[in-house]
Amino acid sequence: MPSPWTLLALPAREPIRRWVLSAFPRGGGGHVDYDHPLGDPGLFGPDSATWRVHADFPGMLAGGLAALMLQTLHPLALAGVWDHSNFREDLIGRLRRTTSFVSGTTYAPRDQAMALIERVKTIHAQVRGVAEDGRPYSADDPHLLTWVHVTEAYSFMQGYRRYSHITLPAGAADRYYDEVRRVAEALGARDVPASEAQVNHYFRQVRSELQFNGRSREVLDVLSRVRLPVPIAGLSRDVFLQAGAALLPTWAETLLERSPLQRGQARLAARALWSVAPIFRLALHDGIASHACTRAHLPAGALQRWD
């Protein structure tokens, strides 16, 4: 018999499903077959921490927004976005591309995942220039690749912890960081943190390179106005953005000059997203992770627990 929560959530499930699939279409800019070949475990496999963490849509969306906020703090990484993207008109497109890449490298069969990595490497090779302070930058710089990777991995892990309703077992975060660094290293990153302690140490080391400047403010202003529709009443775009901000480390909140009011709004938004997160899980029962599980002969519900 369905639980009371399941019955209450039924009216919202289909609108949520339609919204997610329209806002973040499967396959991104190219076709990814998540169903074949049968038995192909991809880069990580169904027993991985990565499959479990990346299966949680609310945590991943909030984490993606948090990662964007963090990434505005590195002048060289920001220069590439500033000079080589149309973020002012299509920031949601950047989110979609990131989502497609993460989904593909997580759940696609191995050959297709590697093809996605090679495609991104080709794009990175063309992104280079000179930052505001006169320093040259390139998107395939191993140091910058590590920065982008760590901000994303950290934010996804924090999103899972905050919004998944699933207790993270001891050592699972270390497993996750050790697994996902494979993608960063395949892209060309070096000295990629492989544990939670190493991630924290990395942030302490890199902090001297970070700054909050006029470009950072403009990107965050664009982010605050991004057209990010949500499917159910009472859950506004601002809730998703503030729920993402709630994942920021304290040092980043300080550097981003977030006021006490903004921090309070983030805490409220985090509680709001946490309260509705189970509806997303019910609505997205046949998402990309589910298709990958079927390909790997694993019940989709297995990703909702840690064995």
Phi, psi and omega in degrees: 000135179300147178286159176304322179298317180298317180295318179295327184277347186308314182298333184270345190297311184291318175301321179296315181299315180298318181296312183298316183290333177278323181285324182227075185297146179295140176088345177060228183279351180222170183276128173237124179265102181277355185262341185221153358282147181300138178089348181288120184276354184073203182282338187240317180091159187291343178272000188282156171293326183298317179300322182286313181297316185282355178277351184266100187297312180301317179295324180288321180291312177298320179295322178297321178292320177297319180297320177300318179298314179298319185293339177292349185273349179258112186302323182285320176295320180292328180299321179296318177295317183297317186271336192235016177219161177257050186301331182295326181262338190216054177292328177295329176296321177296319177298318179297317182294319177297316179300316181295320180293315180295316178298316182294313181289339177279309194247346182289157171305156190305312184298320180289324177296318179293326177295322176297318179297316180296323178297316180293322177299321178297318178294315181301325183297340182263353184261101179206160181173204182233129181284174181305324184272007177092356179280138175287152176221157173211143184291341178264014173295122182305324181294317179289324177298321178295318179301311181298317180298312185295319179298322179288310182300316178300314184292321178295318179296317179294323177297319178297314180300321189278325193238357187279340186066016179240128180289129180278121181289160178302134178086349183293322179296319177297318177302315182299310181297323180292326180286308190289344178295343178301319181293315180299317180292325177294330177282343179120003179291154180226156179053047183278128179304138184243010179204169180296320179297321179291325176297314179297321178295320179300314180299321178296321180290319188277348188302328181293343180272350189266151176203152177253109186234190182299321178295319177303314181298320182293318179297318179294326176295317176298318180298323181292341181248009184298142179280094182237080184293150177235155196268350184230148183301141176089351179247088187274170175305319182298329178295316179297316181296315181288327175294328173292317179297331179295344181272351184293142172294156184302319181297327180286323175302318179294314182295325179279001177058042178283129185282164174304323178297313179298320179294322176295319177297323179295320179296319178295318180295322179299318178294322180296314181293321178302321185290331181256356183305322180299333179295322178298319181297319178294321183287328187256040182294341181243035180284189183302317180300322179295319178296319179295322178298316179299317178300323183266012177061044180232133176298135184302327180296345181295336180283354178268008178216162178245121180266000000 
